[in-house]
């Protein structure tokens, strides 16, 4: 149980750290947030928990594909925010990202990558 609590505290602490950095510096907060820290932590947790290397490798592989459709959101969000407000921008970006994910999944399926 202590191990799980430690995992939660470290992972949550990372999110808090990034949000605090972003308050002080837009660029520094964005730089740290753009690092794959959560993915690296996940890979570390999987390794510590002695998961098979195939599971760890698959996690990294699929993370690559799942990140791709999220990237356009980071360009869409700042453009929509001043026009339609935070909540509508967030909802629009979520829907847009889901749409891009589905399109990507169908597009790369023909190359043997199955995301769904």
N, C-alpha and C positions, 0 to 999 in steps of 0.2 A: 504493500500500500504506500509506503514511503517513497518508493521509486516512482510510482505514478504521480504522486503529489509533486515530487521534484521535477518530473517532466513537464507538468502543467505550469509550475512556477517559472521554469526557465523559458519555456515557449511563450507564455503570457508576458513575461518580463521583456522579451524581445519586442513584442508588439508595443508595449508601453514605452520602451526606450525609443523606438522609431517615431512614435507620435510626439514624444517630448522633443526629440531632435528636430522634427518638422516644425514645431512651434517656434523654435529659435532660428532655424535656417531652412528655407525652402529647398535649397540645393542639397544640403547635407542630409536632410530627412529623406529626400527623394533618392539620393545616392545609396544610402543604407537600405531603404525599402526595396530598391531595385536589385540588391544582392539576393541571391537565392538562399538566404539564411534559413528560412523555414524548411526548405528542401534539404539543405545540408544537415540541419538538426534531425530531420526525419531519417535521413540515411544513417546518421550516427546512432539514433535510437534503434533502428532496425539491426545495425551491426552489433550493438551492445546486447540486444536481445537474441543474438545468435540466429537471426533469420538466414535462410539460404542465400548464397550470393546471387542466385538467379532472381530471387524476389527483390533484392536490393537493386540489381541492375535493371530489372523491369520497371521499378519505381522511377529511376532516373530517366529511362527511355520514354515512358509515357508522360512524365512531367514535361519533357521537351515538347511533345505534341500538344499537350493541353495548354501550355503557355502561349503558343502561337496565336490562337484566336482571341486571347485577352489583350494583346498588344495594341490593336487599333483603339481600344477603349481609352487608352491613355492620351490619345490625340482628340478623340471625340469629346471626352469629359470637359476639358477646359474650354472648348468651343461652345458647348451647350449650356454650361453653368450660368454664365451671365444672362443668357436668353430665356431659359425656362426654369431656373431655380434648382436647388440641390436635389430635392426628392424626385422630381421628374427627370432630371439629368441622370441620377443614379438608376432609376427604373429603366430608362431608355438604354443606358449603357449595359445593364444586365441583359435586357432582351436582345440587344445587338450582339453581345458576346455569345449568348446561347445560339443565336442564328448562325454566327460565324463558326461556332464549334460544330454544329450539325453539318454545315456546308463542307468544312474541312474534313470531318469524319467520312462523309460520302466521297469526297474527292480523293482522299489518300487510300481509301479501301481498295481501289483498283491496283494499288502498289503493294498490297499485302499487309497494310497497317490497319488493324481493326480496333477502333476506339470505342465503339458502342457495343 
